[in-house]
């Protein structure tokens, strides 16, 4: 019985750690994607209004 209980504790601990790592990584990726989209829009607007004259 003890080996099953410790196995389940390790599985739960691994799931919790994986959740926090996934949360950190996706948060950083989403912020990076948003910043890249904003920079692309600003670059497009810059070339459209200032370089076309």
Secondary structure, DSSP 4 states (H G I P E B T S, - for coil): -HHHHHHHHHHHHHHHHHHHHHHHHHHHHHHHHHHHHHHHHHHHHHHHHHS--
